[in-house]
């Protein structure tokens, strides 16, 4: 093995080290793409960075490269629900006097040596520490081994994090909630006073405004019939087990209870009918799953697009079309689930700034909805 690395390869591995270990970019696996590396981090200014080491010697090849880049960007946009995808193309081998392309949403630079970084001040505004981070004391194979080891350690750390988040866990709280709902329903049936108990604990605006605030929560634990119970408990099992696994038991409890509260409040704000059922809380879990999936959309983009979003839309449409469904509880729960998850944060993804803003929005939403439901409605 040679004890030296040519200048072009040295630039490439230093760039990889910077973007992967310092800025937490992840490689994008693309079929049929050679001599270029695609990286993504949807939380950075440049959502996508591509490092192109193949030789581009004329304008025609450059135009094809831009065309290919735009097509791949379109696919990434669709997968990640990104309307705007700022991309940085870094070329390391261009023909003499070949101009860099000027494209919307694509910044380009050509690095024949590391000193060329200074030519691209507009890019450096987004990557202010890149010049310093590409300075190493090691040379040759020592540099290669150091960078390789650093990247491997980073990849192992990321793999452990992803395993921690996505590894299936026993949904103890979900099972407990299902058990509680089933037991309550059976006790109501066996008591011989099913309708009386339903009237006592259902979500009814006039009763809540008279001071019976417990109804905002108790209504989420009683159901109007066996079919109602079975459908809701099956939905809770499917959605709840996922949210509990991803978010953790404590956060799951807060999301579930707040979603039930938000659904009940919106229901009595706009409706004068009594309502029961866990569907508002379950829609909150769907909202939580939607927010979580958005943060992990690189991994769950297809699931979001093909399963979660269609499920939410279809159920909301059915709620407006089928009589007897309290769709406002669904909408309130959905919003509540999103906001509570925003406030609690998604592990390894949400910043402190996002969580603080989430709590502010959550408190304002709760105060406003509570005022509208208790004091302003009807």
N, C-alpha and C positions, 0 to 999 in steps of 0.2 A: 504493500500500500504506500502510495506517495505521501511524503511528509509536507505537502503544500496543497493549497486550494487556490484555484484561479480566481481572479478578482470578481468576475461575474457571480460565481457560485458563493463566494464569501459575502457579497452583498445580499444575495437571496437568503442565506441562512441567518444573517443578522436581522434582516427584515422579518423573517418568520419568528425569530426569538422575540423581537420587540412586540409584534402584534399578538402573539400567542401568550407569552408569559407576562408581559406588562399591561396589555390592554384586553386580555381575556377573549381574544377572537378564537373562533372554532373553525376548523377546516370544513369546507363544503365538498361532498363527494359528487362529482359529475362524471357521467359516462361519456367516453369518446373525446375527452379534453386532454390534450398532451402539452407538456412544457409550460404549463401555467398552474398556479395554485390560487384557489378561491378561498377566502376567509370571510366569516360573518360575525358581527356583534351588533345586534339591533339596538343596543343601548348607547352606541358611540355615534359621533358625528357622521363618520363614514360607516354606513351599515354594512357595506361589502368592500373588501379590498382584494384585488387580484394582482398577483405578481407574475409577469409574463417574461419567461426566459428564452422563448423561441426567437429566432432572427426574423425581423420584419424589414424587408429591404426596399419596398416601394409603396406608393400610395394605394394601389389596388389591394395589396395585402392588408394595409391598415384599415381600409374601408370595410373589408370582410371581417376583420377583428372587431371593429365597432359594431357591425351588424350582429355578429355572434354574441357579443357581450350584451347587447340590448335584448336579444331573445332569451338569454339565460336570466337576465334581470327580471323580465316579465314573468318567468316561471317562479322565481323567488318571491316576487311581489304577491302572486296569487297564493303561494303556499303560506306566506307569513302575514297575510292581510296588511301589507304595507302599501300605502298609496304613494309614498315618496321614498325612494331608495338611493340616497347619495352613495356613489361608488367611486373608489379611487383605483385607477389602473396604473401600475408601476411597471415600466418597461426597462429591461436591462440590456437589450441588444437590438438597436435600430440601425437602418441604413443611413449613410451619410446624407445630411441636409433634409432628412425626412421630418416633416412637421408633425407635432402632436395633434390629435383630433380635439376639436372644441365642441363638446356635446353637453346638452342639458342633463344635469344630474350625474355627469361623469367627469371627474377631474383626472388629469393625466400628468405623469412626470416620467422623465427618462433619466435613469441613474447609470452613467458610465463609471462613476466613482462616487464615493460617499460625499465628496465635496460638492457634487451637483445638487445636493439637498438645498443648499442656500439659494438656488435659482427659483425655488418654488415657495415663496413666502406666503402665498394664499393657502397653500396646503399646510404649511408649518403652523398656521394659526390654529388648525384643528389637531395638530400633532406636535405640540411645542417642545416635547422632550425627546423627540426621535433622534436628533443628532447626538445628544449626550448618551442615550441608551445604546447607540450602536458603536460606542467606544469600548473596546476590550483590551485587556493586557495580554491575553493569549493570542497565539498565531498558529497558522497551519492546522495540523491535526489536533493540537491541544484545544484550539478554538472550536473546531468541529465537534470534538467530544464534549466540551463544556456545554455548547448550545444544545446538542442532542440530549444530554442528560437533563438539562433544565426543562426542555420541552417534554421529555418523557415524564418527569416528576409532575409537571403541570397537567399533563393528560391523565395521569393516574389520580391526581387530586380531583379533577373534574369528573372522572369516572366514578369515584367513591361518592361524590356529591349526588350525581344523578342516580346512583344505586340507592342512596339513602332516601331520595325523594320518591322514586318510582317503584321501589321494591314493594310488592304487595304486603299489606299488614292486616291483621285480624281486626275487622271493624266493630270493636266491642261496643262503642257508643251507639252505632247504627242498630246493632242487634238489640241493645237495651231499649232504644226508642220504639222499635218494632214491637218488642215484647210488651212495653208499657201500653201502647195503643191497643194491642190485641186484648190484653187483660182488662183494660178499661171498658172496651166494647163488650166483652163477655159478661163483666159484672153488671153493666147497664142492661143487657139482655136478661140476665138471671134475676135482676131486682124486680122485674115486673113494672118498673116505672121509667121505661126508656124515654118516652116523650117528656116527662117531667124533668129528668136529669138533663136532657138535651136543652130544654128551655132554660134551665138554671145556669148552664155553663157555656151556651153558644155565644157567638160574637154578635151582639145586637146594639146598635148605636144608642138608642134611648137609654138602655140599661147601663151602658158604659158611661154615658154622660151624667147619669144619676149617681155615679161613684163606684160602680161595680167593675173596676179596672181589671180585676183578675180574669174577666172574660177574654181580654185581648190575648191571653196565653192559653187558658183552658180550652178555648174553642179549637185550638190546634191539636188537641189530644182526644177529641171525640168525633165520631163519624155517623153519618145519617143512615147507613145501612151496610150490609155485608159486602156488596159490590164496591161501594165507596171505599171501605176499609181495605179490601184486597188490592184494588188498583193503586191506592196511595202507598200501601206498605211495599208493594212490588217496586214502585218507583223509588221509594226511599231506600230500598235494598240496593238497587242498581246505581243510583246517583250517590247516595250517602256513603256507600263503601268506598267509592272513588275519592270523594272529597275528604273523608276522614283519613284515608291513606296518604293523600297528598299534603293536607294542611295540618294534620295532627289532631288529637282528640280534644284538647282544650279549645283550639280555634274553631273546630267543627261545632262544638256546643254553642259557642258565642254566635257563630254564623246562623245556625239553625234557629236559636231562640230569637235573635234580632230579626231574622227574616219573617218569623211568625208574627212578631210584633208589628213590623212594617206592613205586612199584608193585612193584618186586622185593622190597623189605623186607616189605611187607604180605603179599605172596604167600607167602614162606617162613615168615611168622609163623603163618598159619592153614592152610597147605596143605603136604602132604608130597610133592607131585608136582613133577616138573621142568617148567619152562616156558620158552618162547622167544617172541620177537616184540616189535614196537615199539608194540603197542596200549596199554600202560601209559603210555608217553610221549605218545602221541597223545591219550589221554584227559586227560592233563595240559594239553595245548594246548586241549582243549575247556573245561577248567576255567578256563584263562587267558582264553579268549574270553568265557566266562560272566561273569567278574569285570570284564573290560574293558567288556563290553556293559552291565553294571549301572551302571557309572559314566557311560556315554554312553547311558543308556536313553531319554533324550528323543529321540535320533536312531535308536537301534537297538531300541527297545521291541518293535516288531512282529516284528523278526527274532528276538529272544530268545524271545518267546512262541510263534511259529509254527515256528521252525526249530531253534535251539540247544537249548533245554530239551527239546522232544520227542525230538530226536536222542539226547541223553544218556540220557533215561529208557528209550527203546526199546532202546538198546544194552545198558544195564545189565540190563533184563528178559531180553533174549535170552541174556545171559551166565549168568543163573541157570537158564534153561530148556534151553539147548543144552549137552550134555555136551562136555567137552574144551576149554572156554573158561575161561581163568584170570581170572575176574571180579574176584577180590581185587586182582590187579594193576591192573585198570581202576579200581577204587575208590581204591586207593592213589595211582595216577597222577593221578586227578581231584582228589583232596585236595591233593596236592603241587603241581599246577599252580595251583590257587587261592591257596595259601599263598605260593608263590614270587612270583606276580604281586602279591599284597598287599604283600610285602616290597619288591619292586622299584619298585612304584608305577605308576600310570597317568598318562601325561604330561598336564599341565595340570589334573589332577583330584585326585590323591592329595596329602595334606598330609604334612609331615615326621612329625607325630605318628602318622599311619596307617602310614607306612613303618617307623618305629621299632617300633611294636607288631607289625607284620608280621614283622620279623626276630626279635623275641622269641618269637612263636608258632611261627615256622618252626624255630628252634633247638630249642625244647622238643619240638616234634613229631618232629623228626629224632632227637633223643636218646632219646625214649621209644620210638619205633618201632624204632630200632636196637637198643636194649636188649631189647625184646620179641622181635625177630627172631633175634638172635645168642645171647642168654643165657637167655631165659625160655621160648622156644618148644620144644615137644617135649622 
